Amino acid sequence: LMDRFGYMKLIDMTAYERNKEAVHNESKYLFRCMNTDKICIFTDKGKMHTVKVMDIPLVRFRDKGTPADNLSNYDSSEEQMIYVSSMGDLKNSALLFVTAFGMCKMVESGEFDVSKRTIASTKLSDDDRLIFVGKADEMDNVVLQSENGYFLRFMTKEVPEKKKSALGVRGIRLGDKDVLSHAYLIHSHTEYSISYKEKQVSLNKLKLAKRDGKGVKIRI
């Protein structure tokens, strides 16, 4: 389990079953994993830190746990977690990477099965940062959202697979001083609604366009 402050702990399955509702309410990330597994922490600085499951304390449910900073090279004062997964869950997946400057790519998950505690998960241009990493396996659409209220929806298959050391391709044409604030992986036949400036936006009903377009501006 990991809470929103980055405290990590292991509990056994019987403790989980007894406290299931509280576990889901209080945990930001939750995995079933083997003690031989690793937890992968992707950050906005383009790094991936790993934590061996056997290094995470096995405690009672109400115990606080240990900060990820103390279990890995992750530094909460300098970087933000944007995606956390167990290595077991990542197996045979493709991961979508999206940056604030609108660059995107797919990376095969095997590239992250490494023994080092910290690696560069992607290449970033100067002043750019990662805003999204996610498993793209069963999702057929990507939606990009900019700070100025532009939304672009296109097919996931338009994003090329690249090495983790590559920059990626442009996902959206951003206006001056605009940057991406969110990215979403969705299934085109499932309802996905978000709240944007107190207005509900149905992501799956946005006009399907092509990658590298300007997108549509949501009227408030």
Salt bridges, closest charged atoms under 4 A:
GLU17 OE1 - LYS20 NZ 3.30
GLU26 OE1 - ARG62 NH1 3.17
ASP63 OD1 - ARG60 NH2 3.53
GLU79 OE2 - HIS49 NE2 2.97
GLU111 OE2 - LYS163 NZ 3.93
GLU111 OE1 - LYS164 NZ 3.80
GLU191 OE1 - LYS205 NZ 3.70
ASP212 OD1 - ARG170 NE 2.66
ASP212 OD2 - ARG173 NH2 3.44
